[in-house]
Amino acid sequence: MIDYVFGLSVRVLLTDENNKILILKRSTDSKTNPGKWEFPGGKVDQGESFDQALIREVYEETQLKIALEHVIGVSEQNLHLIRAVHIIMSGKIIEGNLTLSREHEGYAWVFFENLPEYELADWLNDFVNNQKSSKNSEIEDDGNQVTSTVKPWINSIQSSMDKILKR
């Protein structure tokens, strides 16, 4: 059995006035997911809060200043000996003009339903698929429908547990 070291990443789903989502294309020389599309964000450094890390990472990658709203989901990525957990938050741009760092080679504003048309990072592809499946299934709690904000969270956790238990 492989013992994984857990790593923590934070990502942000930024939308524009047309409800399009910002995605970034990783450079082709990236160590993980080269040439694939992802939400802005990255690793949480030791001693950093989620908010601090995400605001820092987005600024480093895009030169945009953002405000964060709330957690909308979670996804995981299994690397060689690291299991990266990606916490995905919603946010909005408060200042700046989009300028990419060397870590990325492109960006696009797309509707959520069009994300599958892009070659997504593995963790983002899992997140998108969990969102689609949550819209197609009813989750009930004591006879009451759980809100649409909670459904993706539950499905993301269930998907992660299924992977851990290898269902």
Phi, psi and chi 1 to 4 in degrees:
 res  aa     phi    psi   chi1   chi2   chi3   chi4
   1 MET       -  136.0 -179.1  174.9  145.8      -
   2 ILE   -87.5  128.3  -62.1  174.9      -      -
   3 ASP   -92.0  123.9  -72.0  -29.5      -      -
   4 TYR   -93.9  148.1  -74.1   97.9      -      -
   5 VAL   -95.3  132.0  172.9      -      -      -
   6 PHE   -87.9  136.7  -75.8   85.3      -      -
   7 GLY  -120.8  152.8      -      -      -      -
   8 LEU  -118.8  128.7 -177.9   59.4      -      -
   9 SER  -125.0  151.8  -73.0      -      -      -
  10 VAL  -123.2  141.5  -76.4      -      -      -
  11 ARG  -133.3  157.8  -57.2  -68.5  178.3  161.3
  12 VAL  -129.9  137.1   65.9      -      -      -
  13 LEU   -97.6  102.7 -172.7  145.3      -      -
  14 LEU   -99.6  131.3  -66.8  170.9      -      -
  15 THR  -116.5  151.2   54.1      -      -      -
  16 ASP   -97.4 -173.2   67.7    6.4      -      -
  17 GLU   -65.4  -16.6   62.4  -80.9   -9.0      -
  18 ASN   -99.0   10.1  -61.7  -44.1      -      -
  19 ASN    65.2   26.4  -71.0  -37.8      -      -
  20 LYS   -88.4  151.4  -71.6 -174.8  175.4 -179.1
  21 ILE  -105.7  139.6  -62.3  166.5      -      -
  22 LEU   -82.9  125.2  176.1   63.4      -      -
  23 ILE  -124.5  148.8   55.0  174.4      -      -
  24 LEU  -117.6  142.5  -54.0  177.8      -      -
  25 LYS   -98.1  120.1 -175.2  175.8 -176.0 -178.2
  26 ARG   -64.2  148.5  -67.8 -175.5   65.1   82.3
  27 SER   -65.9  154.6   67.2      -      -      -
  28 THR   -71.0  -12.7   52.1      -      -      -
  29 ASP  -100.9   14.7   60.2   -6.3      -      -
  30 SER   -67.0  148.1  -68.8      -      -      -
  31 LYS   -70.8  -34.5  -68.4  179.5 -176.2  176.6
  32 THR  -121.0  138.6   58.2      -      -      -
  33 ASN    49.3   48.8  -71.3  -55.5      -      -
  34 PRO   -59.9  134.4   21.2  -29.0      -      -
  35 GLY    73.5    6.2      -      -      -      -
  36 LYS  -103.0  161.4  -65.7 -170.9  179.1  176.6
  37 TRP   -94.5  146.4  -65.3   85.7      -      -
  38 GLU  -154.6  169.0   64.4 -176.0    3.5      -
  39 PHE   -78.4  152.8  -66.4  153.1      -      -
  40 PRO   -61.3  151.0  -18.0   27.9      -      -
  41 GLY   138.5 -171.2      -      -      -      -
  42 GLY   175.3 -156.4      -      -      -      -
  43 LYS   -71.4  147.7  -63.3  175.0 -168.6  163.8
  44 VAL   -92.2  122.5  176.7      -      -      -
  45 ASP   -80.5  156.4  -68.8  -24.3      -      -
  46 GLN   -57.0  132.8 -171.0  171.4   -0.9      -
  47 GLY    83.6    0.6      -      -      -      -
  48 GLU   -98.6  143.0 -129.0  178.9   -1.9      -
  49 SER   -79.4  164.4   71.2      -      -      -
  50 PHE   -57.9  -46.8  -66.1  164.3      -      -
  51 ASP   -60.7  -48.5  -69.2    5.5      -      -
  52 GLN   -59.1  -45.4  -70.2  169.9  -30.4      -
  53 ALA   -62.5  -45.0      -      -      -      -
  54 LEU   -69.5  -42.7 -169.1   47.5      -      -
  55 ILE   -62.0  -42.4  -70.1  166.9      -      -
  56 ARG   -63.7  -50.7  174.5 -173.2   54.1   75.8
  57 GLU   -60.3  -44.9  -78.0  -77.3   -9.8      -
  58 VAL   -63.6  -40.5  170.8      -      -      -
  59 TYR   -65.5  -43.4 -172.3   76.7      -      -
  60 GLU   -61.0  -39.2  -72.4  173.8    1.9      -
  61 GLU   -81.8  -30.3  -67.1  175.0   -9.5      -
  62 THR  -130.9  -11.8   66.3      -      -      -
  63 GLN    65.2   19.8  -64.1  -63.4  -63.4      -
  64 LEU   -99.8  139.6  -64.1  172.4      -      -
  65 LYS   -96.5  133.6  -67.8 -175.6 -179.9  179.8
  66 ILE  -127.5  161.6   62.6  168.3      -      -
  67 ALA  -118.1  136.4      -      -      -      -
  68 LEU   -96.1  149.6  -61.0  173.0      -      -
  69 GLU  -111.1  -74.2  -65.9  165.9  -16.6      -
  70 HIS  -156.6  167.4   57.6  -87.2      -      -
  71 VAL   -72.5  132.2  173.3      -      -      -
  72 ILE  -117.0   -8.7   59.2  168.2      -      -
  73 GLY   174.3 -179.6      -      -      -      -
  74 VAL  -147.5  149.3   63.8      -      -      -
  75 SER  -146.8  162.7 -172.5      -      -      -
  76 GLU  -129.5  159.4   76.3  175.0   88.4      -
  77 GLN  -138.0  123.6  175.1 -177.0   20.3      -
  78 ASN   -98.1  111.2  -68.5  -44.8      -      -
  79 LEU   -98.9 -169.6  -57.0  167.5      -      -
  80 HIS   -51.2  -60.8 -179.4   56.9      -      -
  81 LEU  -126.4   10.1  -68.5  174.2      -      -
  82 ILE  -120.3  134.6  -60.9  170.2      -      -
  83 ARG  -107.0  108.4  177.5  172.3  -72.3  146.5
  84 ALA   -90.1  128.2      -      -      -      -
  85 VAL  -101.9  125.3  176.3      -      -      -
  86 HIS  -106.8  114.6  -63.2  -95.8      -      -
  87 ILE   -92.7  124.7  -63.9  173.8      -      -
  88 ILE  -108.6  125.8  -55.6  162.1      -      -
  89 MET  -117.8  159.5  -58.3  178.4   77.1      -
  90 SER   -94.8  153.5   60.9      -      -      -
  91 GLY  -161.7  175.9      -      -      -      -
  92 LYS  -139.4  152.0   60.5 -176.7  177.3 -179.6
  93 ILE   -79.7  131.4  -61.7  169.5      -      -
  94 ILE  -111.5  -18.1   55.7  174.3      -      -
  95 GLU  -168.7  149.4 -174.3 -179.7  -39.6      -
  96 GLY   113.9  164.9      -      -      -      -
  97 ASN  -115.2  134.3  -65.9  -46.8      -      -
  98 LEU   -63.1  117.3 -176.8   61.0      -      -
  99 THR  -136.0  117.0  -55.3      -      -      -
 100 LEU   -77.9  145.7  -66.9  177.1      -      -
 101 SER   -81.9  179.0   69.8      -      -      -
 102 ARG   -70.5  -14.8  -68.0 -177.9 -178.8  165.7
 103 GLU   -67.1  -24.2 -171.0  176.0  -20.1      -
 104 HIS  -127.2  152.4  -65.3   90.4      -      -
 105 GLU  -120.4    5.6   59.3 -173.6   37.8      -
 106 GLY  -170.5  164.1      -      -      -      -
 107 TYR  -146.2  160.5   71.2   91.5      -      -
 108 ALA  -152.4  149.3      -      -      -      -
 109 TRP  -106.5  117.2  -70.9   94.0      -      -
 110 VAL  -135.1  155.2  -59.7      -      -      -
 111 PHE   -75.0  145.8  -71.0  111.3      -      -
 112 PHE   -52.2  -43.2 -170.7   86.3      -      -
 113 GLU   -66.1  -16.2   57.6  -91.0   16.1      -
 114 ASN   -93.4   -3.3  -64.3  -22.7      -      -
 115 LEU   -55.8  -38.9  -76.8  173.0      -      -
 116 PRO   -61.5  -13.1  -26.4   36.6      -      -
 117 GLU   -74.9  -12.2  -63.6  172.3   15.0      -
 118 TYR  -104.1  153.3  -68.9   80.5      -      -
 119 GLU   -81.6   98.9 -170.6  175.9    0.1      -
 120 LEU   -87.9  151.2  -58.1  175.2      -      -
 121 ALA   -56.4  148.0      -      -      -      -
 122 ASP   -55.2  -43.4   49.2    2.4      -      -
 123 TRP   -65.3  -36.1   65.4  -93.5      -      -
 124 LEU   -72.9  -37.8 -178.7   52.1      -      -
 125 ASN   -59.3  -44.2 -168.4   53.9      -      -
 126 ASP   -61.1  -43.3  -71.2  -12.8      -      -
 127 PHE   -61.1  -47.0  175.5   74.7      -      -
 128 VAL   -61.7  -44.4  169.6      -      -      -
 129 ASN   -63.2  -36.6  -72.1  -26.9      -      -
 130 ASN   -66.2  -35.6  -75.1  -25.3      -      -
 131 GLN   -66.6  -42.6  -58.4  -51.7  -58.9      -
 132 LYS   -63.9  -42.6  -72.6 -166.4  -67.5 -170.8
 133 SER   -69.1  -29.0   68.6      -      -      -
 134 SER   -70.5  -29.3   73.3      -      -      -
 135 LYS   -74.7  -23.3  -70.3 -178.3 -178.8 -179.9
 136 ASN   -92.8   -4.8  -65.1  -29.0      -      -
 137 SER  -128.3  149.6   64.0      -      -      -
 138 GLU   -97.2  128.9  -68.2  -66.8  -37.3      -
 139 ILE  -112.7  126.5  -61.3  173.6      -      -
 140 GLU  -120.6  147.9  -63.1 -166.1    4.4      -
 141 ASP  -128.7  105.8 -179.2   33.3      -      -
 142 ASP    54.3   38.7  -62.3  -34.9      -      -
 143 GLY    85.8  -10.0      -      -      -      -
 144 ASN  -101.4  135.1  -63.1  -37.6      -      -
 145 GLN   -69.4  133.3 -174.7  175.3  -17.9      -
 146 VAL   -76.8  142.5  178.2      -      -      -
 147 THR   -61.7  157.7   66.2      -      -      -
 148 SER   -64.7  -20.2   60.7      -      -      -
 149 THR   -73.8  -31.6  -30.3      -      -      -
 150 VAL   -83.1  -32.4  175.4      -      -      -
 151 LYS   -53.1  -50.8  -76.7 -178.6 -176.4 -178.8
 152 PRO   -60.5  -37.4  -22.6   31.8      -      -
 153 TRP   -61.9  -47.8  179.5 -102.0      -      -
 154 ILE   -62.2  -45.8  -68.2  170.4      -      -
 155 ASN   -64.4  -38.2  -76.3  -18.4      -      -
 156 SER   -63.6  -43.8  -66.8      -      -      -
 157 ILE   -64.7  -43.5  -67.6  170.1      -      -
 158 GLN   -61.1  -43.2 -177.3   62.3   54.4      -
 159 SER   -61.5  -42.9  174.3      -      -      -
 160 SER   -63.6  -42.9  -64.9      -      -      -
 161 MET   -64.2  -40.1  -71.4  -54.1  -62.0      -
 162 ASP   -59.9  -41.0  -72.9  -13.3      -      -
 163 LYS   -65.9  -41.9  -74.0  179.0 -175.6  174.3
 164 ILE   -64.1  -42.6  -69.8  166.9      -      -
 165 LEU   -85.8   -0.5  -61.8  173.7      -      -
 166 LYS    54.0   49.5  -63.5 -171.3 -174.8  -19.7
 167 ARG   -79.6      -  -71.1 -175.0 -172.5  165.5
